């Protein structure tokens, strides 16, 4: 496909950036809701420490699901508006989320990196969407 094909297909696809932002934000929900649920469930009090962040494979699965959608949305946006900044912002966000997965066993570092990365990727898609409208 040439860049001309992408320019012609871009109109009418603002939901693509929304879907990509939502997928990358699943990490945010995972990091915020799982610990809250465990804190509020006294029945798992003894197990809560081991389950607080969930299994590490969940992080990699969410990254693997969010990355292709983000790449597709950002690529289409780039061909529409020519602004590379959403790519750079999203890359930084995905790196933060990957570092969060690598820091899985370090209590406060993992959710901080993952939540921060999810917010950065969501911002990148907002910027991509805004640049399309400009």
Kinemage of the C-alpha trace (Angstrom):
@kinemage 1
@onewidth
@group {chain A} dominant
@subgroup {mainchain}
@vectorlist {calphas} color= white
{ca unk a 1} P 0.000 0.000 0.000
{ca unk a 2} L 1.304 3.429 -0.834
{ca unk a 3} L 1.030 6.517 1.328
{ca unk a 4} L -1.601 7.774 -1.127
{ca unk a 5} L -3.804 4.784 -0.256
{ca unk a 6} L -3.456 5.582 3.443
{ca unk a 7} L -4.348 9.236 2.906
{ca unk a 8} L -7.535 8.247 1.127
{ca unk a 9} L -8.570 5.709 3.789
{ca unk a 10} L -7.865 7.820 6.887
{ca unk a 11} L -11.117 9.785 6.949
{ca unk a 12} L -13.807 8.246 9.077
{ca unk a 13} L -11.419 6.245 11.283
{ca unk a 14} L -11.136 8.280 14.501
{ca unk a 15} L -12.303 5.221 16.429
{ca unk a 16} L -9.027 3.465 15.609
{ca unk a 17} L -7.060 5.793 17.888
{ca unk a 18} L -9.713 5.367 20.556
{ca unk a 19} L -9.471 1.587 20.327
{ca unk a 20} L -5.679 1.695 20.517
{ca unk a 21} L -5.782 4.023 23.522
{ca unk a 22} L -8.322 1.755 25.211
{ca unk a 23} L -6.177 -1.337 24.683
{ca unk a 24} L -3.080 0.333 26.108
{ca unk a 25} L -5.171 1.564 29.021
{ca unk a 26} L -6.058 -2.007 29.992
{ca unk a 27} L -2.743 -2.067 31.837
{ca unk a 28} L -3.898 0.970 33.766
{ca unk a 29} L -7.131 -0.762 34.752
{ca unk a 30} L -5.279 -3.934 35.661
{ca unk a 31} L -2.881 -2.025 37.907
{ca unk a 32} L -5.576 -0.011 39.638
{ca unk a 33} L -8.475 -2.450 39.943
{ca unk a 34} L -6.735 -5.699 40.834
{ca unk a 35} L -5.050 -4.342 43.984
{ca unk a 36} L -8.253 -2.547 44.980
{ca unk a 37} L -10.246 -5.748 44.607
{ca unk a 38} L -7.739 -7.687 46.655
{ca unk a 39} L -7.667 -5.090 49.399
{ca unk a 40} L -11.460 -5.122 49.608
{ca unk a 41} L -11.680 -8.929 49.689
{ca unk a 42} L -10.636 -10.093 53.150
{ca unk a 43} L -10.982 -13.728 52.098
{ca unk a 44} L -7.748 -13.493 50.105
{ca unk a 45} L -5.859 -11.533 52.743
{ca unk a 46} L -3.090 -14.133 53.101
{ca unk a 47} L -2.663 -14.505 49.347
{ca unk a 48} L -2.930 -10.807 48.482
{ca unk a 49} L 0.812 -10.168 48.533
{ca unk a 50} L 1.496 -12.748 45.838
{ca unk a 51} L -1.437 -11.710 43.671
{ca unk a 52} L -1.184 -7.935 44.055
{ca unk a 53} L 0.197 -7.355 40.562
{ca unk a 54} L -1.153 -10.469 38.879
{ca unk a 55} L 1.001 -12.776 36.799
{ca unk a 56} L 3.704 -11.106 34.696
{ca unk a 57} L 2.401 -12.745 31.519
{ca unk a 58} L -0.708 -10.539 31.754
{ca unk a 59} L 1.495 -7.479 31.227
{ca unk a 60} L 3.151 -8.957 28.163
{ca unk a 61} L -0.209 -10.119 26.791
{ca unk a 62} L -1.708 -6.632 27.136
{ca unk a 63} L 1.362 -5.086 25.499
{ca unk a 64} L 1.185 -7.599 22.658
{ca unk a 65} L -2.499 -6.783 22.120
{ca unk a 66} L -2.114 -2.996 22.323
{ca unk a 67} L 1.060 -2.555 20.258
{ca unk a 68} L -0.187 -3.724 16.830
{ca unk a 69} L -3.363 -1.641 17.069
{ca unk a 70} L -1.315 1.381 18.118
{ca unk a 71} L 1.181 0.921 15.305
{ca unk a 72} L -1.632 0.650 12.772
{ca unk a 73} L -3.475 3.721 14.094
{ca unk a 74} L -0.328 5.831 14.398
{ca unk a 75} L 0.881 4.850 10.942
{ca unk a 76} L -2.411 5.812 9.346
{ca unk a 77} L -2.414 9.056 11.306
{ca unk a 78} L 1.133 9.856 10.254
{ca unk a 79} L 0.245 9.458 6.574
{ca unk a 80} L -2.728 11.768 7.116
{ca unk a 81} L -0.992 14.572 9.019
{ca unk a 82} L 2.778 13.979 8.768
{ca unk a 83} L 3.435 14.614 12.480
{ca unk a 84} L 5.880 12.065 13.937
{ca unk a 85} L 5.457 13.243 17.533
{ca unk a 86} L 2.621 10.786 18.364
{ca unk a 87} L 4.999 7.958 17.357
{ca unk a 88} L 7.697 9.249 19.686
{ca unk a 89} L 5.282 9.723 22.568
{ca unk a 90} L 3.764 6.244 22.116
{ca unk a 91} L 7.201 4.646 21.949
{ca unk a 92} L 8.072 6.227 25.280
{ca unk a 93} L 4.810 4.962 26.770
{ca unk a 94} L 5.339 1.418 25.536
{ca unk a 95} L 8.885 1.456 26.893
{ca unk a 96} L 7.536 2.493 30.287
{ca unk a 97} L 4.965 -0.307 30.202
{ca unk a 98} L 7.634 -2.843 29.209
{ca unk a 99} L 9.846 -1.628 32.062
{ca unk a 100} L 6.842 -2.051 34.341
{ca unk a 101} L 6.519 -5.672 33.252
{ca unk a 102} L 10.236 -6.206 33.817
{ca unk a 103} L 9.910 -4.629 37.279
{ca unk a 104} L 7.031 -6.947 38.146
{ca unk a 105} L 8.536 -8.096 41.429
{ca unk a 106} L 9.314 -4.591 42.690
{ca unk a 107} L 6.202 -3.546 44.561
{ca unk a 108} L 5.678 0.164 43.825
{ca unk a 109} L 7.855 0.495 40.736
{ca unk a 110} L 5.802 -1.856 38.562
{ca unk a 111} L 2.409 -0.122 38.831
{ca unk a 112} L 3.983 3.337 38.600
{ca unk a 113} L 5.728 2.462 35.327
{ca unk a 114} L 2.748 0.615 33.891
{ca unk a 115} L 0.170 3.259 34.797
{ca unk a 116} L 2.468 6.034 33.587
{ca unk a 117} L 3.123 4.210 30.324
{ca unk a 118} L -0.575 3.571 29.711
{ca unk a 119} L -1.357 7.240 30.234
{ca unk a 120} L 1.477 8.284 27.899
{ca unk a 121} L 0.245 5.950 25.130
{ca unk a 122} L -3.317 7.201 25.568
{ca unk a 123} L -1.993 10.768 25.247
{ca unk a 124} L -0.117 9.804 22.065
{ca unk a 125} L -3.355 8.563 20.514
{ca unk a 126} L -5.200 11.701 21.584
{ca unk a 127} L -2.486 13.753 19.925
{ca unk a 128} L -2.664 11.591 16.783
{ca unk a 129} L -6.432 12.039 16.683
{ca unk a 130} L -6.124 15.800 17.235
{ca unk a 131} L -3.561 16.127 14.441
{ca unk a 132} L -5.942 14.366 12.065
{ca unk a 133} L -8.644 16.911 12.823
{ca unk a 134} L -6.345 19.919 12.393
